[in-house]
Amino acid sequence: MPTQSFQPPQRTLMGPGPSDVSARVLLAMAKPTIGHLDPAFVTMMESLKGLLQYAMQTKNTLTLPISAPGSAGMEACFVNLLEPGNKVIICENGVFGGRMKENALRCGAQPIMINDDWGRAVDPNKVEAALNEHPDAKALAFVQAETSTGALSDAQELCALAQKFGVLSIVDSVTALGGTQLQVDAWGIDACYSGSQKCLSCVPGLSPVSFSECAQAVIKGRSSKVQSWFLDMNLIMSYWGTGAKRAYHHTAPINSLYALHESLLMLQAEGLENAWARHSYHHQALRAGLEAMGLRFIVPAAERLPQLNSITVPEGVDEALVRKRLLEDYQLEIGAGLGPLAGKIWRIGLMGYSANKRNVLYCLNSLESVLIDLGVPLSGGAAVKAALAEYAG
Ligand SMILES: *Cc1c(COP(=O)(O)O)cnc(C)c1O
């Protein structure tokens, strides 16, 4: 039997999430655990909802963190809004659109799939054509920030189409929140979900969600029960709602919620616009350095996410070996490709607390060193030099 505490290594996290968690957020978790109905905790919950409304730019009363990771936020949106037989138009341009389809099928709904190439944004023309072709659709679902490829889709334009055709919009903003612009109210998003461990740089395991008045009416007016007891927003409201009587639903992950509260305070102090600008700023320096090494981005510049950089692996290089060496020799984690991109790309995250100059230069220097070590003909120092030039100019 083990007798020693687990000692995780100190890594630098520059993959698709989780991102580096600040000492401030980790320390928030070490505060005393109190009861989930303790008046002091309830006060914190109300404060947390306000901070989330700010981060998501919404006045939606039904804005709260689901006690489970981003995938549960996705599932919460689908199981609450869809009933058996409903048609939902789903855009698939990477892994997570495919996961949406699975959710829709398990609700007994009928997914109408719109496919775009992996590495490209969702094409609004195809969405409009599908909405025209399926006037009976109930919802349009898409991924704003596709973490499997690094493509950013135009959520504003897609939600405007949903409104024009009178369908609900379901938006995956897991990687977008805190890293790129997200305007739940101004864009008319009906259901939005995110995750704690990407650009919020909180510990994994929480999924902020927000439902518009219209979505709330749909949930309250369902003719069938939500298939998931745990994710039924009607029940979750009895715990998270503002009513005087709060009822036990499940034991909230108390200390993780302290962490989320702290990370949202940090976002508020920085200012949303500043956080978005910081991600772009460091992305440009990282891009300059990666390009100086001859590494090519798979996403066209206009559709690129600053917080997730997908680059092609140079010919003849063992991509898994590079990641192994980065982890072992430099304590640096970057991501691999998924699905059809497995073995072909690396995914370098610049999310939340991880999006800083130290990490950009460290990553470029480490990656360049490993590639040179493996025999790739590169002139050492060129990547860092290019990044510094970008920072300077
Ligand atoms: C990470 C991610 C998810 C899933 O979140 P988990 O916390 O891993 O369950 C869903 N959608 C997107 C776009 C993501 O990046």
The ligand as an SDF file (V2000), in Angstrom:
LIG
                    3D

 15 15  0  0  0  0  0  0  0  0999 V2000
  -12.5850   21.0810  -23.5160 C   0  0  0  0  0  0  0  0  0  0  0  0
  -13.7970   21.2480  -24.3770 C   0  0  0  0  0  0  0  0  0  0  0  0
  -15.0020   20.6050  -24.1080 C   0  0  0  0  0  0  0  0  0  0  0  0
  -15.1620   19.5920  -23.0180 C   0  0  0  0  0  0  0  0  0  0  0  0
  -14.8070   20.0590  -21.7630 O   0  0  0  0  0  0  0  0  0  0  0  0
  -14.3750   19.0100  -20.6330 P   0  0  0  0  0  0  0  0  0  0  0  0
  -14.1490   19.9070  -19.4630 O   0  0  0  0  0  0  0  0  0  0  0  0
  -13.1440   18.3280  -21.1430 O   0  0  0  0  0  0  0  0  0  0  0  0
  -15.4920   18.0670  -20.4460 O   0  0  0  0  0  0  0  0  0  0  0  0
  -16.0830   20.8700  -24.9230 C   0  0  0  0  0  0  0  0  0  0  0  0
  -15.9880   21.7190  -25.9610 N   0  0  0  0  0  0  0  0  0  0  0  0
  -14.8300   22.3370  -26.2630 C   0  0  0  0  0  0  0  0  0  0  0  0
  -14.7740   23.2670  -27.4340 C   0  0  0  0  0  0  0  0  0  0  0  0
  -13.7060   22.1250  -25.4790 C   0  0  0  0  0  0  0  0  0  0  0  0
  -12.5580   22.7370  -25.7840 O   0  0  0  0  0  0  0  0  0  0  0  0
  1  2  1  0
  2  3  1  0
  2 14  2  0
  3  4  1  0
  3 10  2  0
  4  5  1  0
  5  6  1  0
  6  7  2  0
  6  8  1  0
  6  9  1  0
 10 11  1  0
 11 12  2  0
 12 13  1  0
 12 14  1  0
 14 15  1  0
M  END
$$$$
